[in-house]
Amino acid sequence: MARITIRIDDHLAERLILRARRVGVTVSELARPALEQAADSRAGYVFTSQDEILSCVLQTLSIVAASVRRTSPETLDQGMADARALLEAKGLLGPEQPS
């Protein structure tokens, strides 16, 4: 079995150790399902510390899109198509996923 080393905050390490002890498993056994989910491209979104920033950006872009839709629906359609192409090129949106 492979081994990885990660750096985490001391407080988080303490919490993981306590939680693992409470449920009677090792820290590795406790963390392994989360790592498996993070590695599974079919799994849902994996939350990160950047989620608050991402949510603000999405809200801002939604407001801009609503404004553009009112003044130029064609421009919005083109912008959405361009965004989809960029996301697909980066591997962030599969062709089968609706935008």
Stockholm file with secondary structure:
# STOCKHOLM 1.0

chainA/1-99         MARITIRIDDHLAERLILRARRVGVTVSELARPALEQAADSRAGYVFTSQDEILSCVLQTLSIVAASVRRTSPETLDQGMADARALLEAKGLLGPEQPS
#=GR chainA/1-99 SS CCCCCCCCCHHHHHHHHHHHHHHTSCHHHHHHHHHHHHHCTTSCCCCCTTHHHHHHHHHHHHHHHHHHHHHCHHHHHHHHHHHHHHHHHTTSSCTTSCC
#=GC SS_cons        CCCCCCCCCHHHHHHHHHHHHHHTSCHHHHHHHHHHHHHCTTSCCCCCTTHHHHHHHHHHHHHHHHHHHHHCHHHHHHHHHHHHHHHHHTTSSCTTSCC
//
